[in-house]
């Protein structure tokens, strides 16, 4: 945080590093690991917790991985059907994003994404921090819905 003045940084508390009181969780065996990321200080609010909007953006990117295999071309997020923040995400957490296809329609694809954190000081132990269900639609070059060409992989 060297680019911030001392008048700003003295109001910021140190990153959260203590384990959260949360039940340990294992990634579901029917989901696929699609992305891993470590949030940085620039992604945090003044409490040292990661902005929910940052987590949502990461979930949107991770959620697009499996549908892209079926869409075989452009697609767009059309709905966030459900988004649940279960635990805070902290600077230095190792976030693992697991996805499972829920539905493949004529033009739309729905995916479930579970986000699991390994705390910086407690690596190897997962807790579930976020769960979401998103729907994407395959689109053509003009941005209009088009049929999903692949229904099985």
PyMOL commands that set and color helices and strands:
alter all, ss='L'
color gray80, all
select helices_A, chain A and resi 6-9+41-43+52-71
alter helices_A, ss='H'
color red, helices_A
select strands_A, chain A and resi 32-38+75-85+94-104+108-118+126-138
alter strands_A, ss='S'
color yellow, strands_A
deselect
rebuild
show_as cartoon
